Amino acid sequence: MCVDCNCGRSDPEAVVVSGVSARPDPDRPDHHQTPHHHFSHGHLPHDHPHDDHPQQELLRQEVAPHGDDQHRFQNVSSHGDHHHVEPASPLPSQLPLRPRVLTLAERLLAHNDAHAAVNRQRFAAAGVRVVNLLSSPGSGKTALLERLAGAARGAMAVIVGDLATDNDARRLRAAGLPAVQITTGQACHLEAAMVQRAVDALEAQGQPLAALELLLIENVGNLVCPAAYDLGENLRLVLLAAGEGEDKPLKYPALFHSADLVVISKIDLAAAVAFDRPQALRAIATVAPQAQVFECSARTGAGIEALLAALLPVPPVAVPPLPL
């Protein structure tokens, strides 16, 4: 299950990339598989055979809370076809229990980061800039991508993440963008291994990375979990729609703090929804002072050219030296 919000995948085959179902990462165990430990069953390892136990009088050991080395005992007396179980004696009060904390998230994120590093090398070798788009559901990511597709001068492609349906990918293809859909089942974020497989699918469809200037990854609509997962991107772009709360950056600081760019989307609705622009800008500056801020409207096209210039900066023109 997700290490951040405890969401789960009911089926290890739930992730689908471009219509093909497979594990999100064949090298990684399924989130629901739990290693088997004898200690979880109150059965301690020992070095004598079970035949040595008396048949009429058994002594069972139970592990103390948190797997401590202290034990408590129960006497189990067998009389024919029934058993009497005496309550366990309390642990001596002078033996303090020491809680143990097991960090389970580290391996998962380390595994994801390894795949992200492979992605980053692959993107750099192809010379393509990769942008990870994040926002809450309904903030206008897909509409923004449609508008960018109409304004862009270079080749672009999109990887789309949703829990279900390929609606967004079909919309973007209709706008002229090569698009691959990842449906995640119950996973509320994309992972680097999913993106690897989506890039493979994109190239299998005849769209090589080396022919692209910009690859846009539309992440699952969520302001929590996607912040923790590096996909190998060059830039992280976070949308804040006018009307969804000027203080949202303060409520979800991890995501906004990780942003290179923040887009205030649906700016054409600002007056209608009484959007407090100064308050929103103060909240963004508090949490993400490093981020460039753009105010855009996918409906009117306002701010799109400035955003494209930030996503695809024009390389400096080489000026020939003056003759001596």
N, C-alpha and C positions, 0 to 999 in steps of 0.2 A: 504494500500500500504506500501511498505518497508519504514521504517523510515529513512534509510540512503540515498538511491539513487532514491526514488520515483517510483520504479518499482511497478507494480500492478498485482493482480490476477483477470483475467477477470471472473473467475468462482470459487466460494467458494469451489467447489468440485474438483478443479484442482489437488490437491496433491494426488498422488497415491503411496501407499506402497505395494510392492509385488503384484501388479496387482489389489489392492482394492482401490477404490476411496472414499475419505471421507474428511471432513474438516481437516486442519492441526491440529486444536485443538478445539474440540467441546465446550470447556468452554469459548473460546475467541470469541468475535464478529468478523464477517468478516471485513477485512481491509477497505472495501468500504462502510460499513454502517456508516452513519453520524447521530448523534442524532438530533432530530427535535427541533428547538428553534424558538419560535414565534418572537424573536427579529430579526431573519434573514429576516423576511418578512415585517419589518417596522410596526409591530403591537405590541404596548406596552400593558401590562396588566393593567386593570383598574377595579374600583369597582362600576361602574354604568351600568345600562342596556343600550343596543343599542337603545331601544325605545325612550330614552330621546333625541336622536339626531334629529335636525330639518331635515325634508325630503328634503328641497330645499337648505340648506346650511350645508356642512359637513366640519369638521376640521380634518385633518389627521396629525399624528405625525410620524416623521421619526427619527430613531436612528442616532446619530452623529457617525462619523467614530470611529472605535475601541470600540464601545459600550459605549461611554462616557455618563455621565448622562445629558449632555446638549442636547436640542432638536432643531430642526428647523421645520418650519411649512409650509404647502401648503394649500391655500384656493381652494377648489373645488366647483364651482358653477354649479348647475344642471338647465338646461333649456330644458324642454321637452325631446327630444331624443338625446341631445348632452350635452357635459360638457366643461367648461372652467377651465383650470388649471393654476393658477398663479405661477410663479417661486418661489422657496423657498427663504426666506429671509436669508441672510448670518448670520452666527453665530457672536455674538459680539466679536470683536477682543481682548477684555480684558479677555475673558474666554479661557485659553489655553487648547488644546486637549492633553490628556495624553495617549500615545499609551500603549496598554496592550499586553503582550506576553503570550500566552498560551503554556505550554510545553506539547506536546502530546506524545512524545516518551517515557516518564518515565514509564507509566503504561505497555506498551508493553514489554519493556525490563525487568521490574520487574516481569512480568508474565512469561517470558521466563526463568529468573533466578530461579524462584521457581521450574519450571519443571527440570531445570538443576540440582538443589540440590537433587531432587528425583532421577534423573538418577545417580548422583554421589554416593548416598547411596546404590542404587541397584548394581552398579558396585563393590563397596567396599565389599558388603555382598557376592557377587559371587567370589571375589578374582581375577577379570579380570582387566588387564591394558587396558585402552582405549586411543587411539591416534586419534586426529582430524587432517587430512591432508588437507592443504589449498594451493592453487596456482592459477595462471592464467590458462585459458584454454590452453591445449597443452603442459604443462610443464612436463608431463610424470608421473602423479600420478598412473594411472592404470598400466602402464608398470612396475613401481617400485613395486607395490603390487604383480604383477605376479612374479617378481623376488624374492620378499620376501617370497612368498608362496613356491617357490622351495627350498629356503635356510633355512626356519624356521624348528626348531626341535620340537616346541610345537604346540598346537592346535590354529588356528587362524580363524577368520571370518571377513567379511567386510560388512559395510553398505555404499551404493553408492548413491550419490546425483547428479542428473542431471535435467535439465529443461524438457527433453523429451528422450524417448527410454530407453530400458534396455540393451543396447549394452555392457556397461562396466560390469554389473553384469554377463552377459552371458560369457564374456571373463574370468572373475575371477572364475566362476564355472568351466569352462573348465580347468583352472589352478589348480583345486582341492580345492578351497576355498568356504565354505558356504557363500553365498552373498544374500543380500536383496537390491532391488533397490527402491529408493524414486525418483519419478518424480514430480517435484515441479510446473509444469505449467509455470508461469511467475516469481515465487519467486527466487531471485538470491542467496539464501543462505539456509542452513538447520537451523531448529529451534529445541530446546530441545524436544518439544512435538512430532515432527516428528520422532525423534530418539527413543523416548519411544515406539511409535507404531511399528517402524522397529524392535526393540529388541523383542517386543511381537511376530512379524511375524517370526523372526529368531527362537525363541523358539518353536513356533507352527510347524515349519518345522523339529523339532527334534534336534535342536542345543541349548542346555541349556547354559546359560552364565557360570555356574559353571564349565563346562567342557572346557572352553577356557582359554588360557593364555593371548591372545592378541585379542582385537577387534579394527579394524581399520575403521574409518569413513572417506570416501572420499567425501569431501565437494564439493559443486558446484564450478566450476572454476570461481573465482572472487577474486580480491584483495582488495575489499572495504567492502561490507556488512558482510561477514562471520566473520570479526574481532570483530564485536559487539556482537555476539551471542555465549554465553557459552552453550556447549552441555552436560556438566558434565564430560568432558574428563580429564584424568590425564596429558596428554602431548599434546602440540600443535606443529605440524611439518609443516613448510612452505618450499615449493620447489621454487627454483630459477634456471631455466634452463640456461645452457650455451648458449649464443646467444640471450637471450631475453632482455638484457640490464643490464650492471653491476651496474647502478645507480637505479635499480628498488626498492631496500630497502629504498632509500632516497625519492622516489616518492610516496611510499605507506608505510609510517612509522608506522601507527597504526597496520597493520597486522604483520609486521616483529617485531615490538616491543613486540608483544604478544607471540612470538615464544619461545618455549623451545629448539627446534632443527631447524636448517636450513640445508636443503640438496641442494647442487649445483648439479642438475641433468644433465644428458646427457653430462657428463664430457668428454666422448670419442669424442665429437664433438668440444672440446675447440679449437684445432688448426685450424680446418676447418672454424670456424666462428670468428677467431681472438679474442677469449675470453680473456679479460684482468683480469686474476685471482687476482692479488694484488688489483686492483681497486675494484673488487667485494667484496673481504674480508674486505677492509677498509669501504665500505658502510655498510656491515652487522655489523661490529664492532661499527660503529657510532650509528646505530639505535637499534641494539639488542646485546649489549655487553654480556648479560647473556646467549645467545644461544650457544649451541654446534653446530659446523659446520662440515658437512660431504660432501665429494665429491664422487658422486656415478654415476655409469652407469648401467642402467637396461639391456643394450644390452650385455656388457662384464662381468657384475658382480662385477666390481671394487667398493670397498667401502661398499658392501652389508653386509658383516660379521660384520664390525665395527658398522654399523647402527643398525643391529639386536641386537648386544650386548648392545647398548644404549636403545633400545626399550624394551628388555627383559633382564634386568641385572640378572646375575646368583646370587641367594641368597648365602650369606656366608655359608661356610661349618662349622658345629659345630666341634670344635676340642676337643676331650676328655682331661680332665686334666691329667697331669703327675702323676703317682703313687708317693705317699710320701715314 
